């Protein structure tokens, strides 16, 4: 219901710049406040972009936008989020090895690297060109392990990051698979340090 409400408010605002959404509540402020706060987190991002930049693109990094949603969730569901803040997630770190970008050569085994994640996590994907002594960073992103959910699949900024990485001078296609994401198990591919 919350997603439908937010989508409806956004569509109404997008229809005309003078449109105003009015929310009426019969008895109290809790449910109304929750719904309005959920809708305003997106409006706040849009307003910031409008007020702060010439091209209306204020917070463009997907990881940063994700943290705005985390905070909105903390504001909407403080009791539920308290239980999440101490939660840890198991992580798979895998080194990608292959010679052709279109043919991923990866063998994943979760038990081989039982790394527990908590708090803020930064994932960096890099590429080593044959003969070089260092790795070239392709892209990175952040997420909070306590806020992981099955919906993470559609919210991580992997597609945009991969597009930027492949537009570089060298042909690179990072193979990222989040297919078996569980509540306490996030599958990530990155080069271990």
C-alpha positions in Angstrom: 0.0 0.0 0.0 2.8 2.4 0.8 4.5 1.9 -2.5 1.2 2.5 -4.4 0.6 5.7 -2.4 4.0 7.0 -3.1 3.7 6.2 -6.8 0.3 7.9 -6.9 1.6 11.1 -5.3 4.6 11.1 -7.6 2.4 10.7 -10.7 0.1 13.5 -9.5 3.0 15.8 -8.9 4.6 14.9 -12.3 1.3 15.6 -14.1 1.5 19.4 -13.4 3.9 21.6 -11.4 1.0 23.3 -9.6 -0.6 20.0 -8.4 -0.8 19.6 -4.6 -1.4 16.3 -2.9 -3.7 16.6 0.2 -3.9 13.7 2.6 -6.8 13.4 5.0 -6.8 11.2 8.1 -9.9 10.5 10.1 -8.4 10.2 13.6 -4.7 10.6 14.0 -1.4 11.4 12.6 0.6 8.2 12.7 -0.5 6.5 9.5 -0.8 9.8 7.7 2.6 11.0 8.8 4.1 7.6 7.8 2.7 7.8 4.3 3.6 11.5 3.8 7.2 10.9 5.0 7.6 8.0 2.6 6.4 10.2 -0.3 8.5 13.2 0.7 11.8 11.4 0.7 11.7 11.3 -3.1 10.4 14.9 -3.3 13.3 16.0 -1.0 15.8 14.4 -3.4 14.2 16.1 -6.4 14.0 19.5 -4.6 17.6 19.3 -3.5 18.6 18.7 -7.1 16.5 21.6 -8.3 17.8 24.0 -5.7 21.4 23.1 -5.7 22.4 22.3 -9.3 21.8 23.8 -12.7 20.8 20.4 -14.3 18.5 19.3 -11.4 20.7 16.3 -10.6 21.7 16.8 -7.0 22.2 13.4 -5.5 23.1 11.3 -8.5 25.2 8.5 -7.0 22.9 5.5 -6.5 24.5 4.5 -3.2 23.9 7.9 -1.8 20.3 7.8 -2.9 20.0 4.4 -1.2 21.1 5.9 2.1 18.3 8.5 1.8 15.9 5.6 1.5 17.5 3.9 4.5 17.0 7.0 6.6 13.4 7.4 5.4 12.9 3.8 6.5 14.5 4.4 9.9 12.1 7.4 10.3 9.0 5.4 9.3 9.8 2.1 11.1 12.1 2.9 14.1 11.1 -0.1 16.1 11.6 -2.5 13.2 14.9 -1.0 12.3 16.2 -1.3 15.9 16.2 -5.1 15.5 18.1 -4.7 12.2 20.9 -2.6 13.4 22.8 -5.4 15.1 22.2 -7.9 12.3 25.1 -9.3 10.3 25.2 -10.7 6.8 27.3 -13.5 5.4 29.2 -12.4 2.3 30.9 -14.2 -0.6 34.0 -12.5 -2.0 35.2 -14.0 -5.3 38.1 -13.0 -7.5 37.0 -12.8 -11.1 39.4 -14.5 -13.5 39.1 -14.6 -17.3 40.5 -13.4 -20.5 37.4 -12.3 -22.3 34.9 -9.9 -20.9 31.9 -11.7 -22.5 32.9 -15.1 -20.9 32.8 -15.0 -17.1 35.0 -17.6 -15.4 33.9 -17.8 -11.8 33.4 -20.6 -9.3 31.5 -19.4 -6.3 31.5 -21.2 -2.9 30.0 -19.4 0.0 31.7 -21.7 2.5 35.2 -20.8 1.3 35.0 -17.3 2.6 32.6 -16.9 5.6 33.0 -13.1 6.0 30.4 -11.5 8.3 29.3 -8.0 7.3 27.9 -5.4 9.5 27.3 -1.6 9.3 28.3 0.1 6.1 30.0 -2.0 3.4 31.9 -0.7 0.4 32.2 -3.0 -2.6 34.9 -2.2 -5.2 35.2 -4.0 -8.5 38.5 -3.7 -10.2 40.2 -5.0 -13.3 43.9 -6.0 -13.8 45.2 -5.7 -17.4 47.7 -8.4 -18.2 51.2 -7.2 -17.5 50.2 -4.4 -15.1 51.3 -4.4 -11.5 48.1 -2.7 -10.2 44.4 -3.0 -10.5 42.2 -0.4 -12.3 39.1 0.5 -10.3 36.0 0.0 -12.4 33.4 1.1 -9.9 32.3 0.9 -6.3 29.1 1.2 -4.3 28.0 1.2 -0.7 25.2 -0.5 1.2 24.3 -1.1 4.8 24.3 -4.7 5.9 21.6 -4.1 8.5 19.2 -2.8 5.9 19.6 -5.7 3.5 16.4 -7.2 2.2 15.4 -9.4 -0.7 14.5 -6.2 -2.6 18.1 -5.3 -2.7 18.4 -7.0 -6.0 16.6 -4.2 -7.8 18.1 -1.3 -5.8 21.8 -1.8 -6.0 23.4 0.5 -8.6 25.2 -2.2 -10.5 23.7 -1.6 -14.0 24.8 2.1 -14.1 28.2 1.3 -12.6 28.8 -1.5 -15.2 27.8 0.9 -18.0 30.3 3.5 -16.9 33.0 0.8 -16.5 32.4 -0.6 -20.0 32.5 2.8 -21.6 36.2 3.0 -20.7 38.8 2.6 -23.3 39.2 -1.1 -22.6 36.4 -3.6 -23.0 35.4 -4.8 -19.5 32.2 -6.6 -18.5 32.1 -7.2 -14.8 30.1 -10.3 -13.9 27.9 -9.6 -10.9 25.4 -12.1 -9.7 23.1 -11.4 -6.8 20.8 -14.3 -7.7 20.9 -16.2 -4.4 20.4 -13.3 -2.0 19.0 -14.5 1.3 18.0 -12.5 4.3 21.3 -13.0 6.0 23.4 -13.9 2.9 24.5 -11.3 0.3 26.4 -12.7 -2.6 29.0 -10.2 -3.9 31.8 -10.5 -6.4 34.8 -8.3 -5.7 38.5 -8.8 -5.5 39.6 -9.7 -2.0 42.5 -7.7 -0.6 
